[in-house]
Amino acid sequence: MKITILSVGSIKEKYLKDAIIEYSKRISKYAALEFICVPDEIISENKSETDIKNKEAQKLLAKLPDNSFKIALNLQGVMLSSVELSEKISHTLAYYNSHIVFVIGGSLGLGEAILKKMDYHLCFSKMTFPHQLMQVILLEQIYRSFKIMHHETYHK
């Protein structure tokens, strides 16, 4: 069982890195965890949002693992409760693929080319979060999902 977090932009803040390390340790009891990061595009006046998202999408596509179930974090995706996410992960690992890839876009979101390659679109909230913080939120929910799957205390 393997989970990959494919994201745009690096994490610079120590407190976010510390949280990522902590949840990575917790998740390692249940699944192998891999992080793949591609550089974000510099936002400037002479580049459109579409151009920036398209360039980032091409970088993500180049790193997208084959033979995996691909989930985009997307504002237009399906909103799930923690229990429903746990069921989605469990069902995917059991029936589709033992490798799940979560894709997190940059500050402008994900480009169309990468969105078209996804098997599922997940929305955590209609609110906007910094994409660096989204990694921590995602990892916490993945950890919570495994705890729910294994009927272990933590969820409530």
Summary of the structure (lengths in Angstrom):
residues: 156
radius of gyration: 15.2
end to end distance: 25.2
largest distance: 52.3
contacts: 466
relative contact order: 0.24
helix: 43%
strand: 24%
